[in-house]
């Protein structure tokens, strides 16, 4: 076993300790413990958390030469499967919405957190885009590379 560098250890601490602790804190606040959270605060927090994760991932990844955006490895087949999977997910989402009554939809937590204003919608889109990029790079890219290096094998 090899000990990774200081930046990699800080990255692992943030990913394995700080983010889960923040998620538990947010869950408690959403249940009403510790004060209410407005939708605007919720979406701002999501954008800031994901932006910081992306920045930290970029800094740590480049510190040991990880190619974060190696697009040349993506084949046409991979892209087609990605779009097919996205279409299936969106179709299932639509089926789920059609199977529920309007009253049932309004009672869901996800409905209560869904954006209602232009600012909230903009922040929610930014959070979704940042999350998809930052989390893939962080967990399947840099995090995986650090753990593989530290443990000596990917498994």
C-alpha positions as CSV (number, residue, x, y, z in Angstrom):
1,X,0.0,0.0,0.0
2,X,1.3,3.4,-0.9
3,X,0.3,6.7,0.7
4,X,-1.0,9.3,-1.8
5,X,0.1,12.9,-1.7
6,X,-1.3,15.6,0.5
7,X,-3.6,17.0,-2.2
8,X,-5.0,13.5,-2.8
9,X,-5.5,12.9,0.9
10,X,-7.4,16.2,1.2
11,X,-9.5,15.2,-1.8
12,X,-10.4,11.8,-0.2
13,X,-11.2,13.6,3.1
14,X,-13.6,16.0,1.3
15,X,-15.2,13.2,-0.8
16,X,-15.5,10.6,2.0
17,X,-16.2,12.8,5.1
18,X,-17.2,16.4,4.2
19,X,-19.7,15.7,1.5
20,X,-21.5,12.9,3.4
21,X,-21.6,15.1,6.6
22,X,-23.1,17.9,4.5
23,X,-25.7,15.6,3.0
24,X,-26.8,14.5,6.5
25,X,-27.0,18.1,7.7
26,X,-29.1,19.1,4.7
27,X,-31.4,16.1,5.2
28,X,-31.9,17.1,8.8
29,X,-32.6,20.7,7.8
30,X,-35.1,19.5,5.1
31,X,-37.0,17.6,7.8
32,X,-37.3,20.8,9.8
33,X,-34.5,20.3,12.3
34,X,-32.2,23.3,12.6
35,X,-34.3,25.8,10.7
36,X,-36.1,25.8,7.3
37,X,-34.3,25.8,4.0
38,X,-35.8,27.9,1.2
39,X,-35.7,26.5,-2.4
40,X,-33.3,29.2,-3.4
41,X,-30.9,28.3,-0.5
42,X,-31.2,24.7,-1.5
43,X,-30.3,25.2,-5.1
44,X,-27.5,27.7,-4.3
45,X,-26.0,25.3,-1.9
46,X,-26.1,22.5,-4.5
47,X,-24.4,24.7,-7.2
48,X,-21.7,25.8,-4.7
49,X,-21.0,22.2,-3.5
50,X,-20.7,20.9,-7.0
51,X,-18.6,23.8,-8.2
52,X,-16.2,23.3,-5.3
53,X,-16.1,19.5,-6.0
54,X,-15.3,20.2,-9.7
55,X,-12.6,22.7,-8.8
56,X,-11.0,20.4,-6.3
57,X,-11.1,17.5,-8.7
58,X,-9.5,19.6,-11.4
59,X,-6.7,20.7,-9.1
60,X,-6.0,17.3,-7.7
61,X,-6.3,15.5,-11.0
62,X,-3.9,17.8,-12.8
63,X,-1.4,17.6,-9.9
64,X,-0.7,14.0,-10.9
65,X,-1.3,14.2,-14.6
66,X,-4.8,12.7,-14.8
67,X,-6.4,13.5,-18.2
68,X,-9.8,14.8,-17.1
69,X,-11.4,15.4,-20.4
70,X,-10.0,12.7,-22.7
71,X,-12.8,12.8,-25.3
72,X,-10.8,10.8,-27.8
73,X,-11.6,7.6,-25.9
74,X,-15.4,8.0,-26.4
75,X,-16.7,6.0,-29.4
76,X,-19.8,6.6,-31.5
77,X,-21.3,3.4,-30.0
78,X,-20.7,4.8,-26.4
79,X,-22.4,8.1,-27.4
80,X,-25.4,6.3,-28.9
81,X,-25.8,4.1,-25.8
82,X,-25.6,7.2,-23.7
83,X,-28.4,9.0,-25.6
84,X,-30.5,5.8,-25.6
85,X,-30.1,5.5,-21.8
86,X,-31.1,9.1,-21.4
87,X,-34.2,8.7,-23.6
88,X,-35.2,5.6,-21.5
89,X,-34.8,7.6,-18.3
90,X,-36.8,10.5,-19.5
91,X,-39.5,8.1,-20.8
92,X,-39.7,6.3,-17.4
93,X,-39.9,9.7,-15.7
94,X,-42.9,10.6,-17.9
95,X,-44.6,7.3,-17.2
96,X,-44.1,7.8,-13.5
97,X,-45.7,11.3,-13.7
98,X,-48.6,10.0,-15.7
99,X,-49.3,7.2,-13.2
100,X,-49.7,9.6,-10.3
101,X,-52.5,12.1,-9.5
102,X,-51.8,15.8,-9.3
103,X,-52.4,15.7,-5.5
104,X,-49.9,12.8,-5.1
105,X,-47.3,14.6,-7.2
106,X,-47.6,17.8,-5.0
107,X,-47.0,15.7,-1.9
108,X,-43.7,14.4,-3.0
109,X,-40.6,15.9,-1.5
110,X,-39.1,16.3,-5.0
111,X,-42.0,18.4,-6.0
112,X,-41.6,20.6,-2.9
113,X,-38.0,21.3,-3.9
114,X,-38.6,21.7,-7.6
115,X,-37.8,25.2,-8.9
116,X,-40.6,27.7,-9.3
117,X,-38.9,30.9,-10.4
118,X,-36.5,31.6,-13.2
119,X,-33.6,32.0,-10.8
120,X,-34.3,28.7,-9.1
121,X,-34.7,27.0,-12.6
122,X,-31.3,28.4,-13.7
123,X,-29.7,27.2,-10.5
124,X,-31.2,23.8,-10.8
125,X,-29.9,23.4,-14.3
126,X,-26.5,24.6,-13.2
127,X,-26.5,22.1,-10.3
128,X,-27.5,19.2,-12.6
129,X,-24.8,20.0,-15.2
130,X,-22.1,20.6,-12.5
131,X,-23.1,17.4,-10.6
132,X,-23.0,15.2,-13.7
133,X,-19.6,16.5,-14.7
134,X,-18.0,16.9,-11.2
135,X,-19.2,13.7,-9.8
136,X,-18.1,11.6,-12.7
137,X,-14.7,13.1,-12.8
138,X,-14.4,13.0,-9.0
139,X,-15.6,9.5,-8.2
140,X,-14.9,7.5,-11.4
141,X,-11.9,9.4,-12.4
142,X,-9.7,11.0,-9.8
143,X,-11.0,9.1,-6.8
144,X,-10.7,5.8,-8.5
145,X,-7.2,6.6,-9.7
146,X,-6.1,7.7,-6.1
147,X,-7.5,4.5,-4.6
148,X,-6.0,2.3,-7.3
149,X,-2.6,3.9,-6.7
150,X,-2.9,3.7,-2.9
151,X,-4.1,0.1,-2.8
152,X,-1.9,-1.2,-5.7
153,X,-4.8,-2.7,-7.6
154,X,-8.2,-1.5,-8.9
155,X,-10.2,-4.2,-7.2
